[in-house]
């Protein structure tokens, strides 16, 4: 299964062949992995105990993480909550945003089962970058102190070695399992599933008439199968009256200071349904979705000559950030 896709990165279910690749890569990195560990994770995935994710960067496995749905162990307050386990990105692929997107995918999976997720992070120096990332993502210590080999350390009593078994447990509150845009079903807005790609494509072709419905349907099906985008439909009397498409952008977006940013890629309402507040409801759904992904900014764009679109953006709360002219040169 595919959980995220862009031009360079794919996040999918772990496959058998990944075990040997990761074992060899981490060995070359100076670690001491055992291929049996990966086989155990794959078996757990097959039995429905966990979701095992592999990040593939430019065609090569670059990192992995596991979401255990009913884990054993951990602090008492973790009972019944999903655990994010054994997150790792190969050193040669770090600082490319791969880890953040892996964690995005893991948290989305965890949010299907609970409104809280937990993990354990090591306390020795080699875990420093992971510690910083977890804190930035909103994880906080659970208050139970440090644990060693599965047991809570006691002041002046516990004697331990600073190794991989010395951990601190962190928890994070996740977005509600039923976001606000789902609760507004009576208003006609629903999030499109991959099976509704053709419906979204027909509306998109009215907005972007240079594309064929078949081409757009394939694009939407791929888009909706990943985790970094969403399409919302507005239905009235059983018919699709409008749509909005939004995505996460991890590159720089004009006028913003954070990353990722929610981005309105397109919004359209059929002419006979306009001036009824439908576009505003579609935009609200996109903004709610972006907030649920952890975004604090939302952006859009339109062509310089499209005065109608500019007026629409201003009317629904956007502020102009910049005006640019794009150039291209054939080589």
Secondary structure as UniProt FT lines:
FT   STRAND          2..5
FT   STRAND          9..13
FT   HELIX           16..28
FT   TURN            29..30
FT   HELIX           35..46
FT   TURN            47..48
FT   STRAND          50..57
FT   TURN            58..59
FT   STRAND          60..68
FT   HELIX           76..78
FT   TURN            79..80
FT   STRAND          82..89
FT   HELIX           91..93
FT   HELIX           98..111
FT   TURN            112..113
FT   STRAND          116..122
FT   HELIX           125..127
FT   HELIX           128..136
FT   TURN            137..138
FT   STRAND          140..148
FT   TURN            149..150
FT   STRAND          151..152
FT   TURN            155..157
FT   TURN            164..165
FT   STRAND          166..173
FT   HELIX           180..183
FT   HELIX           185..187
FT   STRAND          189..191
FT   HELIX           194..196
FT   HELIX           197..207
FT   TURN            209..210
FT   HELIX           213..225
FT   STRAND          229..236
FT   TURN            237..238
FT   STRAND          239..249
FT   TURN            254..255
FT   STRAND          261..269
FT   HELIX           271..273
FT   HELIX           278..292
FT   TURN            293..294
FT   STRAND          298..299
FT   TURN            304..305
FT   HELIX           307..315
FT   TURN            316..317
//
